[in-house]
Amino acid sequence: MNIKFSPPDITDKEIENVVEVLKSGWITTGPKTKLFEQRIADYVGTNKAVCLNSATACLESILRVLKIGPGDEVITSAYTYTASASVVEHVGAKLVLVDVKENSFEMDYEKLEEAITEKTKAIIPVDIAGVPCDYEKIFSIVERKKNLFCSNNDLQKLYGRIIVVADGAHSFGAIYKDKMIGNVADFTSFSFHAVKNLTTAEGGALTWKSVEGLDDEVLYKEFMLLSLHGQSKDALAKNKLGAWEYDIVYPAFKCNMTDIMAAIGLAQLDRYEGILKRRHEIIARYNEAFKEYNVVLPTHIGEEKKSSGHLYLLRINGIDEEKRNELIIRLAEQGVATNVHYKPLPMMTAYKNLGFSIENYPNAYAMYQNEITLPLHTMLTEEEIEYIIEKVKEELKCF
């Protein structure tokens, strides 16, 4: 056996869609991207969606459109991938990291509330493994801290409180209290990277909930400007007869999605419910197989939430970081590729250099040191699933 950790699930339909775009003569941002945006908005239940070349670009664009920058603070989890935090540095705001709760991948909400100051403009909750955070609790906190909030511009003033910007890189298709993620937080960013449930090779999307006084079309156009050099017309609009002229409204960025990428995404979206169903079937198989062992099983379905089934995070009681790493090597030698999600940010050089220390995030370290991520994807065969279970069980008997 040679079981890969997370290969992309690409069928003839994705290939046919890409070939169609290549033959069309229009391969950059165009009709397929606009269709993909509308399909995503329809799927999550929002009026608009914006597709860009990565979830990181989406997350940073949200902060920039909100005009969050120097002098502001943004809070996120210490237990996440760097993209959740690096965007805060990109816009010049101060990054504030909060530890997770004991025995949880979610932020410690008490510590979150304590971390809020009059400079806090946004909170970035992270839906680790595709499991939604407790958004009701987060919104309760920002309401309680409303008196500290000081808006810097008209968009922030519309909210009148700290803005909740979900890192939903893992959670496209997840549900929280009967609402799709993407229509729960104020703003949400999704990832369509090669290893995600739904892929466009690279890429991402952002969505937002409509609020009174907010013109969704105006906000959409602002994201378009930001993603294409601040140019007043995109390539499709400029291509119309005699419509070459455009303006540069301000010097912005270049992070648009192409129609080639969107063509892959459209095919993936057509069969996405089947993809989610299969992922949850594999999760159920793993949970049943390992429930009698000395492990902590992930919870992907609860009374108020259902995850996107993106990652299977297994914690093995009684082992440390060194033993966990040995386990990963032993499984690899038997043809089972595994991973770790995540090494907490305060353990990384970049964040150490910013003054963060893992000693201040003991719960994050405790979650990390005995965590191993098993393969969870729709390319797994029944034989491979049984093989993974067999090999992991053999190893678990040693602990």
N, C-alpha and C positions, 0 to 999 in steps of 0.2 A: 504493500500500500504506500501511496505517496499523496496524502490528503493535504491540499492547500488550505490556507487559513480563510481567505475570502476572495475567490476569483469572481469576476463579473459574470452575470447571467445574461448572455447575449444570444438572441435567437435570430432566425432568418428575417423576422419582421424588422428588427432594428437595422439589420444590414440593408434590407430593401429600402427602408426609409432614408438611410444615408445615401444610398446610390441615387435615389430619386432627387435628393437635394443636390448632389454633385452634378447630376445631369441637367438640373434646372438652370444652371448658370448663376444662381444666387446662393452663396454659401455662408455669408456673414449674417449679422443680425437682420432678420426679415420676417416674412410671414409665418414661418414655422416657430420662431421664437415667440412671436406675439400670440400665436395659437397656444403654445405651451404655457405661457403666462396665464391665459384665460382659463385653461384646463386646471391649472394648479389652484387658481382663485376659486373656481367652482368646487374643486375637491375639498378644500379646507373651509369653504364658506365665507370667503371675504369678497369684497368688491374688486380688488386689484391684487396682482402679484407682480413682482419684478424679478426677472431672471438675469443673473450675472455669471461671471466665470468662476466663482468659488463662493462658498459660504462665508469665508473670511472677508471677501469683498462686500458681501451683503451686510455682515455685522458691522464692519467699519463704516459703510455707507449710511446705515441707520444712525450711528453716532454722529456722523458729519452732518446729516440732514437735520438732526436735532440740535446742531451747533454746540455739541459738547466738546470742550477743549481745555486749554490751560486754565488753572484755577478751579476746575471741577474735579469731582471724584466719582469713580464708577466701581461698584462692588461686584465681584464674582467669586466663584468657588476656587479653593486651592487644589481641588481634585478635578482636573479637566485637562484637555489638550491646550496647547499654547494659544491657539487662535482665539479662545474665549477672552484671553487677557492681553495678547499682543496688540489687538486693535485699540485698546485703551491707551497704550503707549503711542501708537501711531497718531492718534488725534491730539496728543499732548496733555491728556488728563492724568490724574493720579490714580494708579491702580491700587485697589484695596482688596486683599484676599481674605476670605473667611473659611475657617475649618469646616469640615463636614460634621454631622452629628455622629455620636458613637454608634458603630455598627450600621452605618448608612452611607450611601453614595451622594446623598443630598446635603446641601448646606445646612449648617446648624442655624435654625431660624432665630433662635435667641441671640446668637452671636451676630447674625445679620442685622438684627434690630439695633444692637449695641454699636455696630460699626457705622450707622448712619449719622451724618453730620449735616450742617447747613450747606455744605459744599457738594453733597451727594446729588447727582443728577439722574443716574440710572443704576439699575441692578440687572445683572446678566445671570439669571438662573440657567443651569445646564441640565438638560434631559439625558443623563448618562444612560447608555445602552438603549435609548429610546423610551425610557420610563419617565413619564411626566413628573415634574416637581409638584409640590403642594402649592399651586398658584393661589388658591383661596387664602392660604396663610400669608403668602407673600404680599398679596393685595391688602390684606388686613394690616400688615406692618406698615406699608407705605401710606395707608390712610391715617394710621395713628401718628405717623411722623410728618403729616402734611404741613403742620405749622412751621417746620424747619425749612421747607422747600422754597427756594427763591428762583423764579424763572429768569432766564437770560434773553428770551425772545418770544415771539408770538406763538410759535408751535409749542414750546414748553408751557406757555401760559394756558393753552387749551386744556392741558392735563392738570395743571395746578398741583402736581405732586411728583414724586420720583417716578420715572418711567421704567416700566418692566420690559426688558428687551431679551426675549428668550433665545438661548442658544439651542435651537432645535436641530442641530446638525445630524443627530441620530434619530429624531422622532417624527419624521414625515410619515403620516398615517396613524400616529398615536391619538388616543382619545382621553380627554379629561372631563369628567362630569358631563358626558353626552356632547361635548364640543370637540371638534378636531383641533389638534395642536396646529397653530397657525392662525387661530381665531380665539385664542385664550389670553395670551400676553398682549401688551400694547403693540409690540412689534416682535416678529419671529424671523430667524434665519434658518434655512435648511441647506444641507449639503447633498450634492449629487456626485460626489467623488467616486472613483472606481470601486471602492470597497463598500459603498453604501447600498441600502436596500434597493433604491432606485438610482440608477446612474446615468449621467450624460458624459461619462469619461472624466471630465472635470466639470465643475459648475455648481450653482446654488440658486436659491430663490429666497426672496424676503416677502413677507406679508404684514399687514397691519389691520387692527380692528378699526372700523369707522367710529368716529366720535363726533358729537355735535360741534359744528363750527369748522370741521376739517373737510376741505375739498379734496376728495380722493384723486381726482384727475390732476389737480395742481401738484399734489404731493408726488404722484407718479411721474409727472414731467420733471420734477426736481431730481428724482432718482435717475431719470434718463440723462439729464444734463451732467450729473455727477459722474456717471459711468462712461461718458463719451466726450471727454475733454471740455465739457461745458459748451458743446456745440449745439446750436439751436435746431439743427435738423440732423436726423440720422441718415445713414447711407441710402435707405429705402426711399425716404422723402426726397433726398437730393437727386435720386435717379429719375424722377419724373421729368417730363419734357420741360426744358427751360428753367428748372428749379435748382440750379447749381448753387445759387448764392446762399450763404449762411452766416451766422454770427458766432463768435466765441463769447459767451456771456461772462464766464470767469474761467481761469485756468484750473481744470478739474483733472479727472483720472481716466484711465482706459481699462475697463473691466467688463465689457459687454459679453453676453452669451452669443454664440453663433448658431445659425440654422442647422449646421451639422450636428452640434451638440443637442439642440432641441429635438431634432429628428429621432435621436436615440431615446431621449426622454419621453417623447410622445408614445413610442412603442412600448416602453416600460410601463407607462401610466395605464395603457390599455389593459395590461395584465397584472396590475399592481395588487389587486385584492387577492389573487391567487398566490402571489409572492408572499404577502403577509400571512395568509392562511398556512402556507407551508412552513414558514419560519416558526409559527406558534406550535405547529405539530412537532417540530424537532425539539423545541423547548420542553414540551410536555414529555417527550421521550427521555430527555436528559434528566428532568426532574424526577421521573418515576425510577430511573435507573440508579440515581445517586442518593435517594432520600434516606436510605438506611446507613449512610456513611457519615463520618464526622466532618460534615461540610455545611456551609451556609448556602442554600439554593437561592437563586435570584427570583424576585417576585415581578412577573411581567403582567399579571392580571390581578386587579383588586376591585373592591366595591365601586370605586369612583374613577378608576383609570384602567386603560389597556395600552400596553406599550406597542411600539412598532416592531418589536422583536429583533432589534438590530444586533445586540451582542449578548452572549451568554457568559456572565461574570460569575465564576465559581470561586468561593472562598473556602480554603482548607484550614480547619481549626488546628492549632497546635504547631504550625510550621512558621519559620521566619523567611526572610527575603532570600537567604542563601539556599535553603532547602527548596523553596519555590522555584528558583532558577535552575536547580539541579533537575527538578521534575520536568521543566520545560525542555531541557536537553534530552532527558530520557525518552520523553514522548516523541521528540523530533527524530531520535535515532530509530524509533519504531514507525516512522512515517506519518506522524500526526503533528501538523504545524499548529502551534498555539501562540498566544500573545498575552500582553498585560495592558489593562486599561484602568487607570493610567499611572505613570510615575508622577506624583504630585509636583506641581510647578515649583514650590520652594526647594526642591531637590535639583532643579535644573540650573546650569551656570548662569543663564540670562537673568533668572529671577533671584538667584543669590546675589548677583551684581546689583540688583535693585534694592537689596537690603532684606530680602525675605529669608527666613530660616525654617527648616522643617521642624525644628524643636518647638516652634510655636503652633504647629499643626499636627498634634499627636494622633488625632482620630484619622486624618487623611493618611498618615504613614501606616497606621494599624490596618486600614482597609487595603492598602497597596501591598504590604509585605507578604500576604498569603493569598493574593488574588491571581487567578489564571483564567484566561479567556479561551473558551473552546471554539472550534469551527462552527459557525452557524450561518449557513447560506443555502440557496435553492439549487445549487449544483451538486449537493451531497446526495449520493445514492443510498438506498437502504443498507446495502452491504457496508458502505463507509461509515454510516451512523452506528451500526452494530460494532464495527471495528473500533471506532473512537471510544464507545462505551466500554468495551472489553478492556482496552488498554488503560483507560483512566481508572477503571475499577481495580485492575491489577496494581496500579501505583498507589491508589488510596489505601489498599490493605497494608501498606508499609507505614501508615501514619496512625 
